[in-house]
């Protein structure tokens, strides 16, 4: 029954809250869950596939999707029987550590044979913590405050939205709105120093491919993904509605972005608020340029490469082939990690964890994934996500492998070897 009634909406889209009509936000008690979320609890067969796939659980953090579902089921049955429980759902039935350790990687959903969605319940409890109780770990609160004040989550950055484009002659829409494609740069690629090289590479590839594109520049604000995944639905909707209005004012029809989190949000969550645009990830767009003959490239890396699947590009959006097509088209020697494609392992940055400091319990998730990449013997770890890039950079330093292994976005690899 649960499989028959499974969610048929895009798997990357969280359900919106009607902020004007809602009497409370998120889920603080078992009655706050939808009938489908309760049916999920009854459908659980306790097989454990979800926790065997969960990066937080495998790294030794206090989170098991199976346990969350079973604990909520126990509370539901108690409530149904009229048993008065002294435990609050949040902090009692499900601990706050469990709620904040989720990286929203979707591995639990992918693994479940009966279509249960543990992550959506965790997000509902986050929403309640943030919007009703103003409770969030300090590092997450800092990111949200930066989003509110500056339109991006990168506290302390000295870069502006346009520093990365110096010398590249990239036009901004405020100066020339006659474009075919909007290059949505994203906060990380614009404002984090290492990731700016990815933005530069994407721009070079677009220019080599003869694409008439532009950027929003100083007018670009965060797409809202960190806010929504950290539970602040109000802030997400504020950012989304402002961006949608800006897109419509400029007559934007097609958007290319190098960030899977921005891609997922713009493509599947903006339509919830009237923002319907064609959104393409840069790996898809580059693969299309190569297929059409507008871009020619040959291998610039003689070493073996291993490719890491971003959760928000892979499991969320089933985009596995285009990044590999780009690499193979260059003649790259590709060696897969054992955990790849839909069984890939999270980098640890999703769900706001790029800014939410990971608990010291157990091993760091990005260190585990880095070890898996290093075990292939590859000299280059290829990514297609600025979040993943950051986590691998940190992981390689932690493993003292900076001299022998490099992390590169596929756009950087293409930009070095491409020609018209």
Secondary structure as UniProt FT lines:
FT   TURN            2..5
FT   TURN            11..12
FT   TURN            19..21
FT   HELIX           30..32
FT   HELIX           35..43
FT   HELIX           49..53
FT   HELIX           55..58
FT   TURN            59..60
FT   HELIX           65..80
FT   TURN            81..82
FT   TURN            91..93
FT   HELIX           96..100
FT   HELIX           107..111
FT   TURN            113..114
FT   HELIX           118..131
FT   TURN            132..133
FT   HELIX           138..150
FT   TURN            155..156
FT   TURN            161..162
FT   HELIX           163..165
FT   TURN            166..167
FT   TURN            173..175
FT   STRAND          181..184
FT   HELIX           187..191
FT   HELIX           193..208
FT   TURN            209..210
FT   STRAND          213..215
FT   HELIX           217..219
FT   HELIX           225..229
FT   TURN            230..231
FT   HELIX           233..250
FT   STRAND          254..257
FT   HELIX           260..264
FT   HELIX           265..269
FT   HELIX           270..273
FT   STRAND          278..281
FT   HELIX           282..291
FT   TURN            292..293
FT   STRAND          296..297
FT   STRAND          304..307
FT   TURN            311..317
FT   HELIX           321..329
FT   TURN            330..331
FT   STRAND          333..334
FT   HELIX           341..343
FT   TURN            350..355
FT   HELIX           365..374
FT   TURN            375..377
FT   STRAND          380..383
FT   HELIX           386..398
FT   TURN            399..400
FT   TURN            402..404
FT   STRAND          406..409
FT   HELIX           410..417
FT   STRAND          418..419
//
